[in-house]
């Protein structure tokens, strides 16, 4: 220690202490959410405020950029955490107030909670969603001044804010329950898998399976994104993780940069529709449709496979145009390595599926069992025992990733609940539903078009989950009123909430992938829309042929329908992408139309 001052020691140890504090907070969040599963029934006004309290430091302090944001985040987080603890400690007394705030103290408490939610969402995903929430709150408070049918009866501020903050009609409502009870558990599961060698197992399997094929590196991207997306549920995370490997591989083989970026962008976008996670969408769908989790993932499975099939055959069509090569033999892993690393995701997935489909456990119990299996595998690498240092690093990574990602989902869902709460209290959702029904004149095709436009516009500026939640709240009832089954309506809206990930002008995954290979984003977007044609077509096929999502109760009909749609996608992809003359292109388009129409015969 000679020549080292106590101040230097304190300075060196300060970041380490801060990291340990965040690791401890992440561990507390993991322990809390697992405890909720095994502790029995915990009142909503205890579990949900505590969930928000654990998310606040991550959203307001960890995500702070600069000293000023950090200080303001600390103050706001402390105030909102105090409010959350107050609600949890006084939930019985608050239940007797029936959503009506009493006194200035409770008004300040409500203000702190709402401000914290808005700021947490702003720091997590930017201004658009919080801005929509602010407009919704303003409408709730002052909408009685709006003339005509869009106005509503005056709602006292104490009642409006109280319903949103001390009752189960706003922040502590149904959607937050999904975040607390299900999404957080699967987030922890994903963090466990990512901390170990599951990601490498996905990549090795994809390379071994598709690397030797024509345009092998691009097909590896498709498979790896489908596999990785099944646990991440995030398009941007998918691009960053699988793209770090597949984009350089495609570049080294001479693939056009814009095409390589488009493949990664489109394949990664599919992670949000690929069971079992589907972002938070699957779990929200479970709650809003009262469909068992196994029913939702079975309904979503064939459409998701068709999406990746469309990308796969699109890659084949581009391969014919550019003469794209397979990956070199030395770049492909041995099958022994594939099997060994594959166990790191196959074992937890097998536990999850067995608990869900054979044992009949709920989604959260099944995920908790899979978490235990994934945690056990963190003790090992493909070469044997991981070692104490590696295990400690992996455990810290799990805690940090879980805390951050639970907070991210909570920020989005809590902000969306403000909007949904105001829509319900003011009756605006019903009015918009009536407006859509009126504009469509009872025509389902027009209603679907209006819904698709609404999803595209809203999805440009807010995350897919939030766009889906808001769109289904205002357009879902109109589709159901026009005869669309409830689950079909939710799947349609959820798919079209993804449109903006590859559709200009926003196309988030396109921008990320284009930046990673330094390609013009407009050219990447053009290729992405061709490769991602399934995103535009499959939801319409789902509406025209409902059997596509009936894999669980009518498997033969569902598989036959999927086969016909797969043929239609093949012909359509060839017509759009492959080099050919006008007459042949028209013939392929006709064949595509016939294949899409074929399931109507049965």
C-alpha positions, 0 to 999 in steps of 0.5 A, a space after each residue: 500500500 506504499 504510496 497509495 493514499 486512502 482517498 485513492 483506495 476509496 476512489 478505486 473501491 467506489 465503482 466496485 461498491 456501486 456495482 455490488 449494490 446494483 447486483 444486490 438490488 437485482 438479486 432482491 428483485 429476483 427473490 421477490 418475484 420468485 417468492 410471489 410464485 411460491 408464497 400463495 395469494 398476495 394482494 394486488 395492492 401489495 405485490 404490484 406497488 412493490 414491483 414498481 418500487 424495485 423497478 424505480 431505481 433502475 429506471 431513474 438512477 441506473 438509466 440516468 445520463 449525467 449528474 443532473 439526471 442522476 440527482 433528479 432520478 434519486 429524488 424522484 425514485 425516493 419519493 415514488 418508492 415511499 408512495 409505493 411502500 405507503 400503498 403496500 402498507 395501507 392497502 386495506 384502508 385504501 381499498 375502502 376509499 374506492 379510488 378517491 384521494 383524501 387530502 393534499 398528502 395523497 394528492 402529492 403521493 399520486 402526483 409523485 407516482 405518475 411523474 415517476 412513471 412518465 419519467 421512467 418511461 421517458 428515460 427507457 424508451 424516449 418521449 413518444 409514449 409518455 407524451 401520449 400518456 400526458 395527453 391522455 391524462 390531460 383529456 381525463 382532467 379537461 375532456 369535459 370542456 371538449 364539445 361534441 361526442 368526443 367530450 365526457 362528463 367531468 371527473 374530479 381530479 381526486 377521483 381520476 388520479 385516485 383510480 389511477 394510483 390507489 385502486 386497481 383501475 390504473 397503475 395497479 391494474 390487469 396489465 401490471 399484474 402480467 408484468 409482476 406475475 409472468 413477464 418478470 419470471 420469464 425475463 429472469 429465465 432469459 437472463 439465466 440462459 443468456 448468462 450461460 452458454 445457451 446463446 452460443 448453443 443457439 448459434 452453434 446449432 444454427 451454423 451447423 444446420 444451415 451454414 453449409 447451404 446456399 447463402 448459408 451465413 444469411 440462413 444462419 442469421 434466420 435460424 439464430 434469430 428465431 432461436 435467440 428471439 424465442 428467449 429475448 423477445 426483443 428485436 433490438 437485442 436480437 440484432 445486437 446479439 446475433 448480428 455481432 456474429 452473422 453480419 461479419 460472417 456475411 460480409 467476409 463471404 462477399 454478401 451485399 451489405 444492404 442485403 446482409 443488414 436486411 436479413 438480420 433486421 427482418 429475422 430479428 424482428 420475428 423474435 417478438 412473434 416467436 413462442 414462447 416469450 414473444 416479448 411481453 405480448 404473449 403474457 398480456 394476450 393470456 390475461 386479456 383474452 382469458 386464454 391459457 398460456 399454452 393455448 396462446 403459444 400454440 396459436 402463435 406457433 404456425 404463423 411464426 414458423 411461416 414468418 421465418 419460412 418467408 424470410 428463408 425462401 426470400 434469402 434463397 431468391 436473393 441467393 439466386 440473384 447474387 450467387 451467395 456462397 455457403 459458410 466455409 467448413 472451418 467456420 462451422 462447429 463440430 456436431 459434438 460441440 453443437 450437442 454439448 453447447 445445445 444442452 445449455 438451452 435444450 435442458 431448460 426448454 425441455 423442463 419448461 415444456 414438460 411443466 407446461 404441457 405434460 404436468 399442466 403447471 401455470 406459465 409462471 410455475 413452469 418458468 420457475 422450474 426452468 429457472 432452477 434448471 438454467 441456474 444449475 447449468 450456470 455452474 458449468 461450461 462446455 469444458 466442465 466445471 465453470 470455476 468460482 470466479 466465472 460462476 460469480 460473474 455469471 450470477 452478477 450478470 443475471 442479477 444486473 440483466 434481470 433488474 434492468 429488463 424487469 424495469 424496462 418492461 415495467 416502465 412500458 407497461 406502467 405508462 401504458 396503464 395510465 392511457 388504458 385507465 383514462 380510456 376506460 374512465 372517460 369512455 373514449 375507447 368505446 367512442 373510438 370503437 364506434 368510430 371505426 365501426 362507423 367508418 368501415 360501414 360494417 365492412 371487415 376489410 376496411 376495419 382491418 385496414 384502419 386497424 393496420 394503419 393505426 398499428 403502423 402509426 402508433 408503432 413508429 414511436 412506441 415499443 411493440 408491446 405498448 403499441 399492441 396494448 393501446 391498439 387492441 384497447 381501441 380497435 379490438 372491440 370493433 373487430 370483435 363486434 364485426 365477428 372476428 374471434 377475440 384471440 384472432 383479433 389480438 394476434 392480428 393487432 400484435 403482428 401489425 404492431 410490428 410493422 414499424 420495425 421494418 417499414 419506413 420511415 422509422 424501421 428501428 431494426 433496419 437502422 440498427 442493422 444498417 449502422 452495424 454494416 455501414 449500409 444506406 438504410 433506405 436500401 436496407 429497408 427496401 430489401 427488408 420489406 421484400 424479405 419480411 413480406 410474411 409480416 404483411 401477408 400472414 395476419 391477413 391469411 390468419 383473418 381469412 383462414 382462422 384454422 391457422 391458429 387452431 393447432 391445439 384443437 384441429 391440428 390436421 386442418 391447421 397444418 393443411 392451412 399452413 402448408 397452403 399459405 407456405 406455398 403461397 408465400 413461396 410463389 409470392 416471394 419468387 414473384 417479388 424477389 427472383 430475377 424473371 420476366 414479366 409474364 413469369 412474374 405474373 404467373 407466380 403472382 396468380 399461383 400465390 393468390 390461388 394457394 392463399 385461397 385454397 384453404 377456403 375449400 375446406 
